[in-house]
Amino acid sequence: MGFWVMILSLVSGAILIYLSFASQFSKLAKRISFVVGFLLIAGAIFLATPSGATFVMKIM
């Protein structure tokens, strides 16, 4: 389950970052999509580390 969440976070983050550069949105929408995409990728990388997995297990 956690593996698929990590993969989906990486893919959706990459899509949002791509859209922030390739779209015709306003500057604010481009910034928001870039930041959200970056946070999704950073969260997926954090979940892949042992400390991140331990953190999630403590919450659950």
N, C-alpha and C positions, 0 to 999 in steps of 0.2 A: 504493500500500500504506500509506504513512504517513498519507495523508489519511483512509483508512477507520479506521485505528487511533485517530486523533484524534477522529473522529466517534463511534466506539464508546466511547471514554473519556468524552467529554462526556455522552453519553446515559446510560451506566451510572452515572456520578457523579451526574447529576441524579436518577436513579431512587433511588439509595441515600440521597441527601439528603432526597428526598420521603418515603421509607419511615421515615427517622429521626424525622420529625415526625408521620406519619400512622399509625404502627403501634402495636401493643399490646405491643411488646417491653419488656424490662427497661431500666432506665436505662443500664446498661453497654452493652447491645446497641445502643441508640439512639446513644450516643456513638461507638461503634466504627463504625457505618454512616455517621454524619455525617463522621467524620474520613476514612474511606476514600473516600467520595464527594468530599469536598473535595480530597483528594490526587489523585484521578483527574482532576478538572477542572483543577487547577493543573498537572498533568503535561501535559494536552492543550494548555493555553495555552502552556506552556514549549516544547512541540514546535512550536508554530506560529510562534514567534519565530525569527529567523535564527540567534541564538546557540544556541538549543536544537537546531535542525537540524544545526548544525555540531558540536555536542557528540555527537549521536547518530552522525553520520558518522565522527567520530574513534574512537568505540567500535567501530564495525563495521569 
